Amino acid sequence: MRALDELRAGEAALDSGRNEAAGRLRVSMPVQFGRRCVAPVLARLAAAHPKLELNLSFSDRPVDLIEDGIDLAIRNGDIGDGAGLMTRTVGLQRMTVCAAPAYLDTFGRPQSLDDLPAHRAVVYGRAGRIKAWQFPVDDRTLREATPPSRLRFDDLEAIADAAEAGYGLAWLPCWLIRDRVRTGALVPLLENTPRLVFRSHALWPATPHLPLRVRFAIDALAAALPGSAEL
């Protein structure tokens, strides 16, 4: 561990004399958010810095940054125990309920959260647990209102595909469904109901000297990701 800290300190010292990111940057990120939002930003960063190498890992499962040799991780929502890590908010995500026009023609349009139990949904589920649909009541209180569902997927894109096919309502981040909403394939619902907004975080191992490539990546993500919050 000490040797790794000394190596990072040496890299940072070398970086201090230049304004170009160089070396290998290892980044872990969620699958869909990483593909759609994070990877394009980092690819542009690499294009602007020819000496920068990217190793990107896509997984929805938590990783041990120090054990796995990860320079930077992007995580959404609650990050739990961040012992030994530094963190910075780099974006916001806003959730919305949506459905296909064909579904709404058949089952009607929910007008409030009280209508959701009468509908069917495609939900996110993993390891036997369903991700509850949550809606802000006030600054400190969330209301759970998850419709009944027989379709439970652990992939957000698959949920969006099923919703577009008319199999039920879906509760998804705006960045994922933005294009489908613009083409009319999905319709946002409950627009007068407050939507859950949560943070996207950058995490990296605590070190007194942050390598320039990591700092550049964090700054680039913080500048680009906030726009993912809206439709």
BAKOL-804390 format. One record per residue (C-alpha): residue in three letters; z, x, y. Coordinates in steps of 0.05 Angstrom, whole numbers, padded with zeros to 5 digits, always signed. Example, Ala and Ser with C-alpha at 12.3 -4.5 7.8 and 13.67 -1.06 7.14 Angstrom:
2
Ala+00156+00246-00090/Ser+00143+00273-00021/
% end
This chain:
231
Met+00000+00000+00000/Arg+00018+00056+00048/Ala-00048+00091+00032/Leu-00086+00027+00048/Asp-00049+00020+00115/Glu-00065+00092+00132/Leu-00138+00081+00115/Arg-00142+00020+00160/Ala-00107+00058+00216/Gly-00157+00115+00209/Glu-00216+00066+00212/Ala-00187+00033+00274/Ala-00179+00101+00308/Leu-00252+00116+00295/Asp-00272+00047+00320/Ser-00235+00057+00385/Gly-00287+00106+00410/Arg-00346+00060+00400/Asn-00368-00011+00413/Glu-00405-00023+00348/Ala-00379-00055+00285/Ala-00392-00012+00223/Gly-00371-00008+00151/Arg-00360-00062+00098/Leu-00328-00128+00118/Arg-00300-00169+00061/Val-00290-00243+00078/Ser-00264-00301+00037/Met-00279-00373+00058/Pro-00282-00444+00031/Val-00347-00461-00004/Gln-00380-00514+00039/Phe-00349-00496+00105/Gly-00366-00424+00091/Arg-00438-00438+00075/Arg-00451-00486+00132/Cys-00409-00457+00189/Val-00379-00389+00175/Ala-00433-00349+00139/Pro-00487-00362+00192/Val-00441-00335+00247/Leu-00425-00272+00207/Ala-00498-00262+00189/Arg-00516-00263+00263/Leu-00460-00212+00275/Ala-00488-00167+00221/Ala-00558-00173+00252/Ala-00529-00149+00319/His-00492-00091+00286/Pro-00539-00054+00238/Lys-00483-00011+00210/Leu-00442-00071+00189/Glu-00442-00092+00115/Leu-00420-00161+00093/Asn-00387-00180+00027/Leu-00376-00256+00030/Ser-00337-00294-00023/Phe-00340-00370-00027/Ser-00282-00405-00061/Asp-00237-00465-00048/Arg-00179-00431-00084/Pro-00128-00389-00047/Val-00136-00313-00052/Asp-00087-00257-00043/Leu-00117-00217+00014/Ile-00078-00154+00001/Glu-00083-00156-00074/Asp-00158-00172-00073/Gly-00176-00124-00018/Ile-00199-00178+00030/Asp-00206-00159+00103/Leu-00210-00230+00130/Ala-00201-00301+00103/Ile-00219-00368+00133/Arg-00174-00425+00114/Asn-00171-00498+00136/Gly-00109-00539+00150/Asp-00040-00518+00127/Ile-00040-00444+00110/Gly+00029-00444+00078/Asp+00069-00379+00075/Gly+00032-00327+00115/Ala+00080-00270+00100/Gly+00047-00203+00114/Leu-00012-00236+00148/Met-00036-00246+00219/Thr-00070-00311+00238/Arg-00113-00340+00294/Thr-00142-00410+00303/Val-00217-00403+00305/Gly-00240-00476+00303/Leu-00224-00550+00295/Gln-00247-00600+00244/Arg-00249-00674+00254/Met-00251-00722+00195/Thr-00289-00788+00195/Val-00300-00847+00147/Cys-00373-00860+00133/Ala-00419-00898+00086/Ala-00492-00911+00072/Pro-00527-00970+00104/Ala-00541-00998+00034/Tyr-00467-00998+00017/Leu-00450-01033+00083/Asp-00504-01086+00070/Thr-00472-01102+00003/Phe-00397-01095+00017/Gly-00392-01103+00092/Arg-00364-01057+00145/Pro-00289-01043+00149/Gln-00262-01060+00217/Ser-00193-01029+00210/Leu-00151-00988+00162/Asp-00124-01053+00134/Asp-00193-01068+00107/Leu-00198-01004+00065/Pro-00162-01030+00002/Ala-00218-01081-00007/His-00271-01025-00010/Arg-00289-00971-00059/Ala-00292-00897-00043/Val-00315-00829-00067/Val-00256-00783-00058/Tyr-00238-00709-00062/Gly-00197-00692-00123/Arg-00177-00627-00156/Ala-00128-00608-00210/Gly-00112-00682-00222/Arg-00093-00695-00149/Ile-00130-00738-00099/Lys-00134-00716-00026/Ala-00105-00775+00012/Trp-00143-00802+00072/Gln-00098-00792+00133/Phe-00102-00822+00202/Pro-00058-00804+00263/Val-00010-00858+00286/Asp+00021-00813+00340/Asp+00030-00739+00352/Arg+00078-00732+00293/Thr+00060-00788+00245/Leu+00002-00797+00197/Arg-00016-00860+00159/Glu-00047-00854+00090/Ala-00101-00905+00074/Thr-00142-00884+00014/Pro-00187-00938-00017/Pro-00191-00948-00092/Ser-00239-00900-00126/Arg-00269-00885-00194/Leu-00309-00826-00168/Arg-00269-00762-00154/Phe-00304-00697-00140/Asp-00279-00628-00120/Asp-00342-00613-00079/Leu-00352-00641-00009/Glu-00428-00639-00013/Ala-00427-00679-00077/Ile-00383-00731-00043/Ala-00432-00736+00015/Asp-00490-00743-00034/Ala-00454-00799-00071/Ala-00437-00835-00006/Glu-00509-00830+00016/Ala-00531-00860-00050/Gly-00487-00921-00034/Tyr-00431-00910-00084/Gly-00375-00919-00034/Leu-00341-00899+00030/Ala-00326-00825+00042/Trp-00277-00788+00086/Leu-00311-00723+00107/Pro-00311-00671+00162/Cys-00360-00684+00218/Trp-00396-00617+00211/Leu-00416-00636+00140/Ile-00446-00705+00155/Arg-00474-00692+00224/Asp-00546-00686+00202/Arg-00541-00746+00155/Val-00513-00788+00212/Arg-00569-00767+00258/Thr-00622-00788+00207/Gly-00586-00854+00192/Ala-00570-00836+00120/Leu-00496-00844+00134/Val-00461-00888+00185/Pro-00394-00867+00217/Leu-00341-00922+00212/Leu-00275-00941+00244/Glu-00295-00906+00308/Asn-00238-00938+00347/Thr-00188-00910+00298/Pro-00159-00841+00315/Arg-00188-00788+00269/Leu-00150-00732+00237/Val-00163-00664+00269/Phe-00140-00600+00236/Arg-00148-00526+00250/Ser-00190-00473+00218/His-00154-00406+00214/Ala-00173-00334+00208/Leu-00123-00293+00168/Trp-00120-00218+00158/Pro-00069-00167+00133/Ala-00019-00147+00186/Thr-00035-00078+00211/Pro-00019-00041+00276/His-00093-00022+00283/Leu-00144-00077+00272/Pro-00213-00049+00252/Leu-00267-00065+00302/Arg-00310-00101+00250/Val-00253-00149+00236/Arg-00239-00162+00309/Phe-00312-00174+00324/Ala-00317-00223+00266/Ile-00255-00262+00289/Asp-00281-00265+00361/Ala-00350-00288+00338/Leu-00320-00343+00295/Ala-00273-00366+00350/Ala-00332-00371+00398/Ala-00377-00409+00350/Leu-00335-00455+00307/Pro-00301-00504+00355/Gly-00366-00543+00361/Ser-00359-00563+00288/Ala-00306-00615+00307/Glu-00354-00669+00332/Leu-00412-00708+00304/
% end
